Amino acid sequence: MTTDDIMRVIEADPYANVTFTGGDPMYQPEGFAELARAIRQRTRKDIWCFTGFTYEALLHNPRQRALLEQIDVLVDGPFVKALRDETLCFRGSRNQRLIDVPASLREGRVVGYECESEQVRTS
């Protein structure tokens, strides 16, 4: 499936945003970065990404950082069963963070994404 094939599906739904998940998108950063750039150029959709990597680790890998720079919200860190918490917004365990990527890159520090149903922790 090509980027254009995927974009046809994405553009066909005017309401849904885009989430990169499953496996780990950061293991295929070039392909996902290409798709993310197409999404940015052709739509106004937000891009979320779930990864087992930490934000800090992604900053130090040029290939992964290129993808990171295209993402609006990053859910970072592996799911840890012992830290499972079903009350969290958009994540499964307390070690995972919701990160506002553009703000974090701009400020040079992790900036939490504010979820309406909880006070987001960034540490």
N, C-alpha and C positions, 0 to 999 in steps of 0.2 A: 504494500500500500504506500502510495507516495504522499508527500506533504499536501499536494493539491487535492488528492482524494480525501484526506482527513479534513482539510479546510472546507470542502463541500459539506461534510456532515456538520461541522462546527457552525458554519454560516447558515445552515438550514434551520437552526434553532435560535430564534432571536432573543430568547429569554435566559437560556442557561449560560453560565460562565464556564471556565475550563479548569479541570483539576488533573494534575499529573500525579499518578500513584500506581501502585501495583508493581511488584518487583521493586525496583528503585530507579526512578528516572535519572538519578545522578550517575548510574553505571553506563548510561548512554547519553551523555550530555550534549554531544554534537547534534544528534538527531532531534532531541527535544528542544535545543536552542533554536534550530532551524524552524521547527514548528512554532515555537513561541514568537519568534520574529515575524512569521507570517500572520499569526493571530494579532499581534500588535499593529501590523501594517493594514490589515484588512477588516478588523473589528474593533469594538470598544469593550471587549470582554475582559474581566479580571482573570488572572492566572494564579491558581494555588498549586503548591507542590508539597507532597508528603515524602519525607526521606528519613532514613535511619542515620544519615550523617548529621553532624552539628553544623550550625551556621558558620562557626569559626573555622572548622575544617574546610568547608566549601570555599571560603575566602582565599585559602592558600593553594588551591588547585586551579590553575588558569582555565582548564576545560570546563570544570564545574562552575567556576565563578561566572563564566560567560552565560551559562544557563541561569544561574542565580540572578544575574542582572536583568533578566526578562520577567522575573516572577514578582507578583504583588504580595502574596502571603506564603510564607514557608512554615510548615509544621515539621520541626526538626527533632532528631533523636529517635532511637529505637523504642518500640513498644516494650515495656518491662512489666511482665505479668504481676510481679510483687507490688508494683506501683499503680496497678489498674485503678481507675477512678471514673465511674460512669457519669459523674456529674460534670466532667470537664467539657468544654465547648470545642468540638471538632478534633479531639484527640483522645487517646485511650489510657495514657498513663501520665502520672504527675511529672515525670522528667521531660516530657515533650513540651515544646514551646510554640506558641503562635507568634510569628515574627512579621512585622511590617517591613518588608525588604527594602523598598525605595527609601523609607525614612531611616532605616538602619545604615544603608550605604551612605546616605547623605550626612548623617551625624557621626559616623565612625564608631557606633556602638549599637548593641541590640536594642531595638525599640519594639515593644510588644504590640501586637495587633489587638485592638479592643473588641472584645466579644460582648455583645449585649447581655448575655446571661451569666457572666461571671467577671470578676476582676482578674485580668490576665497577669500571671507572674512571668518574668523573663529570666529568672535565675534558678 
